[in-house]
Amino acid sequence: MRSSTNNFFEILLMLALLGILSGCATANFYQLKQTRNDVDAAMTRYQNEVSFAAISPEFQTQVNTAYHAYQKALEKAVEQANSNYNFPTPDNVKQLADRLLLILGSIPATP
């Protein structure tokens, strides 16, 4: 028969592991403000390139389409979060942001 001390330590160990795992899950999320800041920084660089006529019209169309889809999804997510930018970024917004950043990253450098 097990002693009550062993049971106590097993329960304590399980609670500690549960606390560690739940802490990792809640601390490791991407916030709306991080998503917005990442996209805003990339879009600022892109707009600078556009202002120097360094971006072809075909890339501008791709970027504008992707940006508007991202922007619409972000606005909806912010609304659902009651304008709290500390909320986790929903998967659909992450996917649209990643798609936009991928397009921005694929723009060929100008000579």
Buried (B, 14 or more C-beta within 10 A) or exposed (E): EEEEEEEEEEEEEEEEEEEEEEEEEEEEEBBBBBBBEBBEEBBEEBEEBBEEEBBEEEBBEBBEEBBEBBBEBBEEBBEEBEEEBEBBBBEBBBBBBBBBBEBBEEBEEEE
